Structures are given as structure tokens and as C-alpha cells.
């Protein structure tokens, strides 16, 4: 893996980590059950994407 590719993967990991934490925070703060469930699903999806990027290393 080149240094540019490594920087891209590290950047993508950072973005996915932010999306995971924002989704989790939003799901905990929402009072609408359906919307909160959707945010939980988004958190799981971003966790999967994070893990896929992490496996590239």
C-alpha cells in the first residue's frame, strides 16, 4: 500500500468513526422510536464500514 493510499484509509477511518459516534449520540437523544431505531441501524452500518477499512491495513 502506498503512503497516499494509507493516508486515504486513515482519513476514511476517522470519518467513519465520527459517523458512528454521531449516530449513536443522536439515537440516544431522539424521542421518536422509529427515528431512534434508524439511527441505530446507521451506527451499525458505519461500524461495518469502519471494520472493512480497518481490514485493509
PDBQT receptor file of N, H, CA, C and O in Angstrom, charges set to zero:
ATOM      1  N   UNK A   1       0.855  -1.166   0.000  1.00  0.00    +0.000 N 
ATOM      2  CA  UNK A   1       0.000   0.000   0.000  1.00  0.00    +0.000 C 
ATOM      3  C   UNK A   1       0.905   1.235   0.000  1.00  0.00    +0.000 C 
ATOM      4  O   UNK A   1       1.857   1.328   0.775  1.00  0.00    +0.000 OA
ATOM      5  N   UNK A   2       0.588   2.166  -0.877  1.00  0.00    +0.000 N 
ATOM      6  H   UNK A   2      -0.185   2.091  -1.507  1.00  0.00    +0.000 HD
ATOM      7  CA  UNK A   2       1.393   3.385  -0.951  1.00  0.00    +0.000 C 
ATOM      8  C   UNK A   2       1.048   4.309   0.210  1.00  0.00    +0.000 C 
ATOM      9  O   UNK A   2       0.049   4.113   0.902  1.00  0.00    +0.000 OA
ATOM     10  N   UNK A   3       1.879   5.306   0.408  1.00  0.00    +0.000 N 
ATOM     11  H   UNK A   3       2.691   5.465  -0.154  1.00  0.00    +0.000 HD
ATOM     12  CA  UNK A   3       1.630   6.245   1.513  1.00  0.00    +0.000 C 
ATOM     13  C   UNK A   3       0.354   7.045   1.269  1.00  0.00    +0.000 C 
ATOM     14  O   UNK A   3      -0.350   7.375   2.223  1.00  0.00    +0.000 OA
ATOM     15  N   UNK A   4       0.042   7.363   0.014  1.00  0.00    +0.000 N 
ATOM     16  H   UNK A   4       0.615   7.095  -0.761  1.00  0.00    +0.000 HD
ATOM     17  CA  UNK A   4      -1.199   8.085  -0.291  1.00  0.00    +0.000 C 
ATOM     18  C   UNK A   4      -2.421   7.220   0.018  1.00  0.00    +0.000 C 
ATOM     19  O   UNK A   4      -3.419   7.703   0.554  1.00  0.00    +0.000 OA
ATOM     20  N   UNK A   5      -2.328   5.950  -0.324  1.00  0.00    +0.000 N 
ATOM     21  H   UNK A   5      -1.518   5.557  -0.759  1.00  0.00    +0.000 HD
ATOM     22  CA  UNK A   5      -3.439   5.044  -0.042  1.00  0.00    +0.000 C 
ATOM     23  C   UNK A   5      -3.618   4.877   1.462  1.00  0.00    +0.000 C 
ATOM     24  O   UNK A   5      -4.746   4.829   1.952  1.00  0.00    +0.000 OA
ATOM     25  N   UNK A   6      -2.530   4.791   2.184  1.00  0.00    +0.000 N 
ATOM     26  H   UNK A   6      -1.613   4.831   1.786  1.00  0.00    +0.000 HD
ATOM     27  CA  UNK A   6      -2.600   4.680   3.630  1.00  0.00    +0.000 C 
ATOM     28  C   UNK A   6      -3.243   5.917   4.248  1.00  0.00    +0.000 C 
ATOM     29  O   UNK A   6      -4.057   5.806   5.164  1.00  0.00    +0.000 OA
ATOM     30  N   UNK A   7      -2.879   7.088   3.749  1.00  0.00    +0.000 N 
ATOM     31  H   UNK A   7      -2.218   7.178   3.004  1.00  0.00    +0.000 HD
ATOM     32  CA  UNK A   7      -3.497   8.327   4.238  1.00  0.00    +0.000 C 
ATOM     33  C   UNK A   7      -4.996   8.337   3.959  1.00  0.00    +0.000 C 
ATOM     34  O   UNK A   7      -5.782   8.786   4.793  1.00  0.00    +0.000 OA
ATOM     35  N   UNK A   8      -5.394   7.840   2.783  1.00  0.00    +0.000 N 
ATOM     36  H   UNK A   8      -4.755   7.475   2.106  1.00  0.00    +0.000 HD
ATOM     37  CA  UNK A   8      -6.811   7.775   2.457  1.00  0.00    +0.000 C 
ATOM     38  C   UNK A   8      -7.552   6.854   3.419  1.00  0.00    +0.000 C 
ATOM     39  O   UNK A   8      -8.626   7.201   3.909  1.00  0.00    +0.000 OA
ATOM     40  N   UNK A   9      -6.994   5.703   3.687  1.00  0.00    +0.000 N 
ATOM     41  H   UNK A   9      -6.121   5.421   3.289  1.00  0.00    +0.000 HD
ATOM     42  CA  UNK A   9      -7.638   4.745   4.596  1.00  0.00    +0.000 C 
ATOM     43  C   UNK A   9      -7.729   5.330   6.005  1.00  0.00    +0.000 C 
ATOM     44  O   UNK A   9      -8.758   5.194   6.667  1.00  0.00    +0.000 OA
ATOM     45  N   UNK A  10      -6.662   5.978   6.465  1.00  0.00    +0.000 N 
ATOM     46  H   UNK A  10      -5.826   6.089   5.927  1.00  0.00    +0.000 HD
ATOM     47  CA  UNK A  10      -6.690   6.599   7.786  1.00  0.00    +0.000 C 
ATOM     48  C   UNK A  10      -7.749   7.693   7.854  1.00  0.00    +0.000 C 
ATOM     49  O   UNK A  10      -8.451   7.822   8.857  1.00  0.00    +0.000 OA
ATOM     50  N   UNK A  11      -7.863   8.478   6.789  1.00  0.00    +0.000 N 
ATOM     51  H   UNK A  11      -7.293   8.373   5.974  1.00  0.00    +0.000 HD
ATOM     52  CA  UNK A  11      -8.875   9.531   6.734  1.00  0.00    +0.000 C 
ATOM     53  C   UNK A  11     -10.284   8.936   6.748  1.00  0.00    +0.000 C 
ATOM     54  O   UNK A  11     -11.170   9.425   7.449  1.00  0.00    +0.000 OA
ATOM     55  N   UNK A  12     -10.474   7.881   5.967  1.00  0.00    +0.000 N 
ATOM     56  H   UNK A  12      -9.754   7.484   5.397  1.00  0.00    +0.000 HD
ATOM     57  CA  UNK A  12     -11.778   7.217   5.918  1.00  0.00    +0.000 C 
ATOM     58  C   UNK A  12     -12.142   6.619   7.276  1.00  0.00    +0.000 C 
ATOM     59  O   UNK A  12     -13.301   6.671   7.688  1.00  0.00    +0.000 OA
ATOM     60  N   UNK A  13     -11.152   6.051   7.972  1.00  0.00    +0.000 N 
ATOM     61  H   UNK A  13     -10.211   6.009   7.637  1.00  0.00    +0.000 HD
ATOM     62  CA  UNK A  13     -11.400   5.517   9.317  1.00  0.00    +0.000 C 
ATOM     63  C   UNK A  13     -11.863   6.627  10.261  1.00  0.00    +0.000 C 
ATOM     64  O   UNK A  13     -12.780   6.432  11.059  1.00  0.00    +0.000 OA
ATOM     65  N   UNK A  14     -11.228   7.777  10.164  1.00  0.00    +0.000 N 
ATOM     66  H   UNK A  14     -10.484   7.936   9.516  1.00  0.00    +0.000 HD
ATOM     67  CA  UNK A  14     -11.619   8.907  11.004  1.00  0.00    +0.000 C 
ATOM     68  C   UNK A  14     -13.043   9.359  10.721  1.00  0.00    +0.000 C 
ATOM     69  O   UNK A  14     -13.811   9.634  11.643  1.00  0.00    +0.000 OA
ATOM     70  N   UNK A  15     -13.392   9.435   9.437  1.00  0.00    +0.000 N 
ATOM     71  H   UNK A  15     -12.768   9.212   8.688  1.00  0.00    +0.000 HD
ATOM     72  CA  UNK A  15     -14.747   9.843   9.064  1.00  0.00    +0.000 C 
ATOM     73  C   UNK A  15     -15.784   8.839   9.557  1.00  0.00    +0.000 C 
ATOM     74  O   UNK A  15     -16.824   9.224  10.090  1.00  0.00    +0.000 OA
ATOM     75  N   UNK A  16     -15.503   7.573   9.381  1.00  0.00    +0.000 N 
ATOM     76  H   UNK A  16     -14.658   7.260   8.948  1.00  0.00    +0.000 HD
ATOM     77  CA  UNK A  16     -16.456   6.549   9.820  1.00  0.00    +0.000 C 
ATOM     78  C   UNK A  16     -16.591   6.540  11.342  1.00  0.00    +0.000 C 
ATOM     79  O   UNK A  16     -17.678   6.303  11.868  1.00  0.00    +0.000 OA
ATOM     80  N   UNK A  17     -15.502   6.794  12.040  1.00  0.00    +0.000 N 
ATOM     81  H   UNK A  17     -14.619   6.987  11.613  1.00  0.00    +0.000 HD
ATOM     82  CA  UNK A  17     -15.553   6.855  13.497  1.00  0.00    +0.000 C 
ATOM     83  C   UNK A  17     -16.440   8.015  13.950  1.00  0.00    +0.000 C 
ATOM     84  O   UNK A  17     -17.215   7.874  14.896  1.00  0.00    +0.000 OA
ATOM     85  N   UNK A  18     -16.327   9.151  13.281  1.00  0.00    +0.000 N 
ATOM     86  H   UNK A  18     -15.697   9.266  12.512  1.00  0.00    +0.000 HD
ATOM     87  CA  UNK A  18     -17.171  10.308  13.595  1.00  0.00    +0.000 C 
ATOM     88  C   UNK A  18     -18.632   9.982  13.318  1.00  0.00    +0.000 C 
ATOM     89  O   UNK A  18     -19.508  10.314  14.118  1.00  0.00    +0.000 OA
ATOM     90  N   UNK A  19     -18.900   9.329  12.180  1.00  0.00    +0.000 N 
ATOM     91  H   UNK A  19     -18.189   9.060  11.531  1.00  0.00    +0.000 HD
ATOM     92  CA  UNK A  19     -20.282   8.988  11.838  1.00  0.00    +0.000 C 
ATOM     93  C   UNK A  19     -20.869   7.997  12.833  1.00  0.00    +0.000 C 
ATOM     94  O   UNK A  19     -22.046   8.093  13.182  1.00  0.00    +0.000 OA
ATOM     95  N   UNK A  20     -20.059   7.042  13.295  1.00  0.00    +0.000 N 
ATOM     96  H   UNK A  20     -19.103   6.963  13.011  1.00  0.00    +0.000 HD
ATOM     97  CA  UNK A  20     -20.536   6.087  14.308  1.00  0.00    +0.000 C 
ATOM     98  C   UNK A  20     -20.926   6.819  15.580  1.00  0.00    +0.000 C 
ATOM     99  O   UNK A  20     -22.007   6.592  16.124  1.00  0.00    +0.000 OA
ATOM    100  N   UNK A  21     -20.058   7.690  16.053  1.00  0.00    +0.000 N 
ATOM    101  H   UNK A  21     -19.180   7.874  15.611  1.00  0.00    +0.000 HD
ATOM    102  CA  UNK A  21     -20.330   8.363  17.327  1.00  0.00    +0.000 C 
ATOM    103  C   UNK A  21     -21.501   9.337  17.201  1.00  0.00    +0.000 C 
ATOM    104  O   UNK A  21     -22.298   9.460  18.131  1.00  0.00    +0.000 OA
ATOM    105  N   UNK A  22     -21.619  10.029  16.067  1.00  0.00    +0.000 N 
ATOM    106  H   UNK A  22     -20.972   9.929  15.312  1.00  0.00    +0.000 HD
ATOM    107  CA  UNK A  22     -22.756  10.941  15.875  1.00  0.00    +0.000 C 
ATOM    108  C   UNK A  22     -24.078  10.174  15.798  1.00  0.00    +0.000 C 
ATOM    109  O   UNK A  22     -25.087  10.610  16.352  1.00  0.00    +0.000 OA
ATOM    110  N   UNK A  23     -24.066   9.039  15.115  1.00  0.00    +0.000 N 
ATOM    111  H   UNK A  23     -23.246   8.685  14.665  1.00  0.00    +0.000 HD
ATOM    112  CA  UNK A  23     -25.282   8.226  15.004  1.00  0.00    +0.000 C 
ATOM    113  C   UNK A  23     -25.704   7.704  16.373  1.00  0.00    +0.000 C 
ATOM    114  O   UNK A  23     -26.887   7.712  16.714  1.00  0.00    +0.000 OA
ATOM    115  N   UNK A  24     -24.727   7.251  17.149  1.00  0.00    +0.000 N 
ATOM    116  H   UNK A  24     -23.766   7.244  16.871  1.00  0.00    +0.000 HD
ATOM    117  CA  UNK A  24     -25.033   6.735  18.482  1.00  0.00    +0.000 C 
ATOM    118  C   UNK A  24     -25.585   7.833  19.387  1.00  0.00    +0.000 C 
ATOM    119  O   UNK A  24     -26.566   7.628  20.102  1.00  0.00    +0.000 OA
ATOM    120  N   UNK A  25     -24.951   8.986  19.347  1.00  0.00    +0.000 N 
ATOM    121  H   UNK A  25     -24.154   9.152  18.766  1.00  0.00    +0.000 HD
ATOM    122  CA  UNK A  25     -25.394  10.113  20.167  1.00  0.00    +0.000 C 
ATOM    123  C   UNK A  25     -26.815  10.533  19.782  1.00  0.00    +0.000 C 
ATOM    124  O   UNK A  25     -27.652  10.780  20.649  1.00  0.00    +0.000 OA
ATOM    125  N   UNK A  26     -27.079  10.610  18.476  1.00  0.00    +0.000 N 
ATOM    126  H   UNK A  26     -26.399  10.409  17.771  1.00  0.00    +0.000 HD
ATOM    127  CA  UNK A  26     -28.406  11.007  18.012  1.00  0.00    +0.000 C 
ATOM    128  C   UNK A  26     -29.460   9.988  18.415  1.00  0.00    +0.000 C 
ATOM    129  O   UNK A  26     -30.555  10.363  18.835  1.00  0.00    +0.000 OA
ATOM    130  N   UNK A  27     -29.143   8.698  18.291  1.00  0.00    +0.000 N 
ATOM    131  H   UNK A  27     -28.254   8.393  17.950  1.00  0.00    +0.000 HD
ATOM    132  CA  UNK A  27     -30.139   7.677  18.634  1.00  0.00    +0.000 C 
ATOM    133  C   UNK A  27     -30.480   7.719  20.120  1.00  0.00    +0.000 C 
ATOM    134  O   UNK A  27     -31.611   7.426  20.508  1.00  0.00    +0.000 OA
ATOM    135  N   UNK A  28     -29.502   8.082  20.955  1.00  0.00    +0.000 N 
ATOM    136  H   UNK A  28     -28.583   8.320  20.640  1.00  0.00    +0.000 HD
ATOM    137  CA  UNK A  28     -29.755   8.180  22.396  1.00  0.00    +0.000 C 
ATOM    138  C   UNK A  28     -30.571   9.411  22.762  1.00  0.00    +0.000 C 
ATOM    139  O   UNK A  28     -31.267   9.417  23.778  1.00  0.00    +0.000 OA
ATOM    140  N   UNK A  29     -30.492  10.446  21.945  1.00  0.00    +0.000 N 
ATOM    141  H   UNK A  29     -29.927  10.441  21.120  1.00  0.00    +0.000 HD
ATOM    142  CA  UNK A  29     -31.177  11.695  22.264  1.00  0.00    +0.000 C 
ATOM    143  C   UNK A  29     -32.571  11.791  21.653  1.00  0.00    +0.000 C 
ATOM    144  O   UNK A  29     -33.393  12.579  22.120  1.00  0.00    +0.000 OA
ATOM    145  N   UNK A  30     -32.849  11.013  20.630  1.00  0.00    +0.000 N 
ATOM    146  H   UNK A  30     -32.182  10.372  20.250  1.00  0.00    +0.000 HD
ATOM    147  CA  UNK A  30     -34.140  11.102  19.947  1.00  0.00    +0.000 C 
ATOM    148  C   UNK A  30     -35.243  10.467  20.782  1.00  0.00    +0.000 C 
ATOM    149  O   UNK A  30     -35.038   9.444  21.435  1.00  0.00    +0.000 OA
ATOM    150  N   UNK A  31     -36.413  11.090  20.751  1.00  0.00    +0.000 N 
ATOM    151  H   UNK A  31     -36.580  11.921  20.221  1.00  0.00    +0.000 HD
ATOM    152  CA  UNK A  31     -37.558  10.546  21.466  1.00  0.00    +0.000 C 
ATOM    153  C   UNK A  31     -38.467   9.729  20.544  1.00  0.00    +0.000 C 
ATOM    154  O   UNK A  31     -39.234   8.890  21.016  1.00  0.00    +0.000 OA
ATOM    155  N   UNK A  32     -38.385   9.969  19.245  1.00  0.00    +0.000 N 
ATOM    156  H   UNK A  32     -37.762  10.651  18.861  1.00  0.00    +0.000 HD
ATOM    157  CA  UNK A  32     -39.164   9.198  18.281  1.00  0.00    +0.000 C 
ATOM    158  C   UNK A  32     -38.524   7.819  18.133  1.00  0.00    +0.000 C 
ATOM    159  O   UNK A  32     -37.362   7.712  17.739  1.00  0.00    +0.000 OA
ATOM    160  N   UNK A  33     -39.271   6.775  18.444  1.00  0.00    +0.000 N 
ATOM    161  H   UNK A  33     -40.214   6.862  18.764  1.00  0.00    +0.000 HD
ATOM    162  CA  UNK A  33     -38.729   5.417  18.463  1.00  0.00    +0.000 C 
ATOM    163  C   UNK A  33     -38.257   4.965  17.078  1.00  0.00    +0.000 C 
ATOM    164  O   UNK A  33     -37.203   4.342  16.953  1.00  0.00    +0.000 OA
ATOM    165  N   UNK A  34     -39.033   5.277  16.048  1.00  0.00    +0.000 N 
ATOM    166  H   UNK A  34     -39.889   5.784  16.150  1.00  0.00    +0.000 HD
ATOM    167  CA  UNK A  34     -38.670   4.842  14.701  1.00  0.00    +0.000 C 
ATOM    168  C   UNK A  34     -37.394   5.543  14.232  1.00  0.00    +0.000 C 
ATOM    169  O   UNK A  34     -36.523   4.919  13.627  1.00  0.00    +0.000 OA
ATOM    170  N   UNK A  35     -37.294   6.809  14.509  1.00  0.00    +0.000 N 
ATOM    171  H   UNK A  35     -38.002   7.316  15.000  1.00  0.00    +0.000 HD
ATOM    172  CA  UNK A  35     -36.113   7.559  14.103  1.00  0.00    +0.000 C 
ATOM    173  C   UNK A  35     -34.884   7.116  14.903  1.00  0.00    +0.000 C 
ATOM    174  O   UNK A  35     -33.779   7.036  14.366  1.00  0.00    +0.000 OA
ATOM    175  N   UNK A  36     -35.087   6.835  16.169  1.00  0.00    +0.000 N 
ATOM    176  H   UNK A  36     -35.984   6.900  16.605  1.00  0.00    +0.000 HD
ATOM    177  CA  UNK A  36     -34.001   6.345  17.001  1.00  0.00    +0.000 C 
ATOM    178  C   UNK A  36     -33.507   4.984  16.504  1.00  0.00    +0.000 C 
ATOM    179  O   UNK A  36     -32.302   4.733  16.481  1.00  0.00    +0.000 OA
ATOM    180  N   UNK A  37     -34.418   4.120  16.112  1.00  0.00    +0.000 N 
ATOM    181  H   UNK A  37     -35.396   4.324  16.131  1.00  0.00    +0.000 HD
ATOM    182  CA  UNK A  37     -34.060   2.807  15.565  1.00  0.00    +0.000 C 
ATOM    183  C   UNK A  37     -33.276   2.963  14.268  1.00  0.00    +0.000 C 
ATOM    184  O   UNK A  37     -32.306   2.242  14.033  1.00  0.00    +0.000 OA
ATOM    185  N   UNK A  38     -33.698   3.905  13.429  1.00  0.00    +0.000 N 
ATOM    186  H   UNK A  38     -34.486   4.491  13.620  1.00  0.00    +0.000 HD
ATOM    187  CA  UNK A  38     -32.989   4.160  12.173  1.00  0.00    +0.000 C 
ATOM    188  C   UNK A  38     -31.556   4.615  12.442  1.00  0.00    +0.000 C 
ATOM    189  O   UNK A  38     -30.629   4.196  11.748  1.00  0.00    +0.000 OA
ATOM    190  N   UNK A  39     -31.377   5.467  13.444  1.00  0.00    +0.000 N 
ATOM    191  H   UNK A  39     -32.130   5.807  14.008  1.00  0.00    +0.000 HD
ATOM    192  CA  UNK A  39     -30.033   5.938  13.784  1.00  0.00    +0.000 C 
ATOM    193  C   UNK A  39     -29.177   4.788  14.319  1.00  0.00    +0.000 C 
ATOM    194  O   UNK A  39     -27.970   4.751  14.080  1.00  0.00    +0.000 OA
ATOM    195  N   UNK A  40     -29.793   3.856  15.036  1.00  0.00    +0.000 N 
ATOM    196  H   UNK A  40     -30.773   3.886  15.230  1.00  0.00    +0.000 HD
ATOM    197  CA  UNK A  40     -29.063   2.663  15.492  1.00  0.00    +0.000 C 
ATOM    198  C   UNK A  40     -28.592   1.830  14.308  1.00  0.00    +0.000 C 
ATOM    199  O   UNK A  40     -27.479   1.303  14.309  1.00  0.00    +0.000 OA
ATOM    200  N   UNK A  41     -29.449   1.715  13.299  1.00  0.00    +0.000 N 
ATOM    201  H   UNK A  41     -30.353   2.142  13.298  1.00  0.00    +0.000 HD
ATOM    202  CA  UNK A  41     -29.079   0.979  12.085  1.00  0.00    +0.000 C 
ATOM    203  C   UNK A  41     -27.925   1.667  11.369  1.00  0.00    +0.000 C 
ATOM    204  O   UNK A  41     -27.019   1.008  10.858  1.00  0.00    +0.000 OA
ATOM    205  N   UNK A  42     -27.964   3.004  11.333  1.00  0.00    +0.000 N 
ATOM    206  H   UNK A  42     -28.700   3.539  11.747  1.00  0.00    +0.000 HD
ATOM    207  CA  UNK A  42     -26.869   3.749  10.717  1.00  0.00    +0.000 C 
ATOM    208  C   UNK A  42     -25.562   3.532  11.485  1.00  0.00    +0.000 C 
ATOM    209  O   UNK A  42     -24.496   3.398  10.884  1.00  0.00    +0.000 OA
ATOM    210  N   UNK A  43     -25.654   3.499  12.799  1.00  0.00    +0.000 N 
ATOM    211  H   UNK A  43     -26.520   3.607  13.287  1.00  0.00    +0.000 HD
ATOM    212  CA  UNK A  43     -24.466   3.256  13.606  1.00  0.00    +0.000 C 
ATOM    213  C   UNK A  43     -23.863   1.891  13.270  1.00  0.00    +0.000 C 
ATOM    214  O   UNK A  43     -22.647   1.761  13.127  1.00  0.00    +0.000 OA
ATOM    215  N   UNK A  44     -24.717   0.879  13.147  1.00  0.00    +0.000 N 
ATOM    216  H   UNK A  44     -25.705   0.984  13.264  1.00  0.00    +0.000 HD
ATOM    217  CA  UNK A  44     -24.237  -0.457  12.806  1.00  0.00    +0.000 C 
ATOM    218  C   UNK A  44     -23.601  -0.474  11.417  1.00  0.00    +0.000 C 
ATOM    219  O   UNK A  44     -22.573  -1.117  11.208  1.00  0.00    +0.000 OA
ATOM    220  N   UNK A  45     -24.214   0.231  10.474  1.00  0.00    +0.000 N 
ATOM    221  H   UNK A  45     -25.049   0.753  10.644  1.00  0.00    +0.000 HD
ATOM    222  CA  UNK A  45     -23.681   0.279   9.106  1.00  0.00    +0.000 C 
ATOM    223  C   UNK A  45     -22.307   0.944   9.094  1.00  0.00    +0.000 C 
ATOM    224  O   UNK A  45     -21.388   0.462   8.432  1.00  0.00    +0.000 OA
ATOM    225  N   UNK A  46     -22.166   2.050   9.826  1.00  0.00    +0.000 N 
ATOM    226  H   UNK A  46     -22.912   2.442  10.363  1.00  0.00    +0.000 HD
ATOM    227  CA  UNK A  46     -20.877   2.733   9.861  1.00  0.00    +0.000 C 
ATOM    228  C   UNK A  46     -19.826   1.909  10.612  1.00  0.00    +0.000 C 
ATOM    229  O   UNK A  46     -18.635   2.014  10.322  1.00  0.00    +0.000 OA
ATOM    230  N   UNK A  47     -20.253   1.107  11.555  1.00  0.00    +0.000 N 
ATOM    231  H   UNK A  47     -21.221   1.022  11.791  1.00  0.00    +0.000 HD
ATOM    232  CA  UNK A  47     -19.332   0.198  12.236  1.00  0.00    +0.000 C 
ATOM    233  C   UNK A  47     -18.820  -0.851  11.247  1.00  0.00    +0.000 C 
ATOM    234  O   UNK A  47     -17.634  -1.182  11.248  1.00  0.00    +0.000 OA
ATOM    235  N   UNK A  48     -19.709  -1.369  10.409  1.00  0.00    +0.000 N 
ATOM    236  H   UNK A  48     -20.672  -1.100  10.408  1.00  0.00    +0.000 HD
ATOM    237  CA  UNK A  48     -19.312  -2.343   9.393  1.00  0.00    +0.000 C 
ATOM    238  C   UNK A  48     -18.323  -1.727   8.404  1.00  0.00    +0.000 C 
ATOM    239  O   UNK A  48     -17.321  -2.347   8.049  1.00  0.00    +0.000 OA
ATOM    240  N   UNK A  49     -18.614  -0.506   7.965  1.00  0.00    +0.000 N 
ATOM    241  H   UNK A  49     -19.428  -0.003   8.254  1.00  0.00    +0.000 HD
ATOM    242  CA  UNK A  49     -17.730   0.169   7.016  1.00  0.00    +0.000 C 
ATOM    243  C   UNK A  49     -16.376   0.441   7.668  1.00  0.00    +0.000 C 
ATOM    244  O   UNK A  49     -15.337   0.262   7.034  1.00  0.00    +0.000 OA
ATOM    245  N   UNK A  50     -16.381   0.872   8.932  1.00  0.00    +0.000 N 
ATOM    246  H   UNK A  50     -17.226   1.018   9.447  1.00  0.00    +0.000 HD
ATOM    247  CA  UNK A  50     -15.154   1.107   9.682  1.00  0.00    +0.000 C 
ATOM    248  C   UNK A  50     -14.316  -0.169   9.713  1.00  0.00    +0.000 C 
ATOM    249  O   UNK A  50     -13.111  -0.140   9.466  1.00  0.00    +0.000 OA
ATOM    250  N   UNK A  51     -14.969  -1.281  10.018  1.00  0.00    +0.000 N 
ATOM    251  H   UNK A  51     -15.949  -1.304  10.218  1.00  0.00    +0.000 HD
ATOM    252  CA  UNK A  51     -14.259  -2.566  10.098  1.00  0.00    +0.000 C 
ATOM    253  C   UNK A  51     -13.687  -2.984   8.748  1.00  0.00    +0.000 C 
ATOM    254  O   UNK A  51     -12.597  -3.552   8.684  1.00  0.00    +0.000 OA
ATOM    255  N   UNK A  52     -14.417  -2.706   7.671  1.00  0.00    +0.000 N 
ATOM    256  H   UNK A  52     -15.303  -2.244   7.723  1.00  0.00    +0.000 HD
ATOM    257  CA  UNK A  52     -13.925  -3.036   6.328  1.00  0.00    +0.000 C 
ATOM    258  C   UNK A  52     -12.665  -2.223   6.013  1.00  0.00    +0.000 C 
ATOM    259  O   UNK A  52     -11.697  -2.768   5.483  1.00  0.00    +0.000 OA
ATOM    260  N   UNK A  53     -12.671  -0.935   6.333  1.00  0.00    +0.000 N 
ATOM    261  H   UNK A  53     -13.458  -0.493   6.764  1.00  0.00    +0.000 HD
ATOM    262  CA  UNK A  53     -11.483  -0.114   6.107  1.00  0.00    +0.000 C 
ATOM    263  C   UNK A  53     -10.331  -0.590   6.991  1.00  0.00    +0.000 C 
ATOM    264  O   UNK A  53      -9.183  -0.631   6.550  1.00  0.00    +0.000 OA
ATOM    265  N   UNK A  54     -10.635  -0.946   8.226  1.00  0.00    +0.000 N 
ATOM    266  H   UNK A  54     -11.568  -0.912   8.584  1.00  0.00    +0.000 HD
ATOM    267  CA  UNK A  54      -9.593  -1.402   9.152  1.00  0.00    +0.000 C 
ATOM    268  C   UNK A  54      -8.940  -2.688   8.647  1.00  0.00    +0.000 C 
ATOM    269  O   UNK A  54      -7.743  -2.898   8.843  1.00  0.00    +0.000 OA
ATOM    270  N   UNK A  55      -9.719  -3.538   8.005  1.00  0.00    +0.000 N 
ATOM    271  H   UNK A  55     -10.692  -3.368   7.845  1.00  0.00    +0.000 HD
ATOM    272  CA  UNK A  55      -9.182  -4.789   7.470  1.00  0.00    +0.000 C 
ATOM    273  C   UNK A  55      -8.247  -4.572   6.287  1.00  0.00    +0.000 C 
ATOM    274  O   UNK A  55      -7.501  -5.479   5.916  1.00  0.00    +0.000 OA
ATOM    275  N   UNK A  56      -8.277  -3.383   5.690  1.00  0.00    +0.000 N 
ATOM    276  H   UNK A  56      -8.883  -2.647   5.992  1.00  0.00    +0.000 HD
ATOM    277  CA  UNK A  56      -7.355  -3.077   4.605  1.00  0.00    +0.000 C 
ATOM    278  C   UNK A  56      -5.927  -2.903   5.110  1.00  0.00    +0.000 C 
ATOM    279  O   UNK A  56      -4.968  -3.039   4.351  1.00  0.00    +0.000 OA
ATOM    280  N   UNK A  57      -5.800  -2.602   6.397  1.00  0.00    +0.000 N 
ATOM    281  H   UNK A  57      -6.580  -2.492   7.014  1.00  0.00    +0.000 HD
ATOM    282  CA  UNK A  57      -4.466  -2.368   6.952  1.00  0.00    +0.000 C 
ATOM    283  C   UNK A  57      -3.823  -3.634   7.310  1.00  0.00    +0.000 C 
ATOM    284  O   UNK A  57      -2.691  -3.636   7.795  1.00  0.00    +0.000 OA
TER     285      UNK A  57
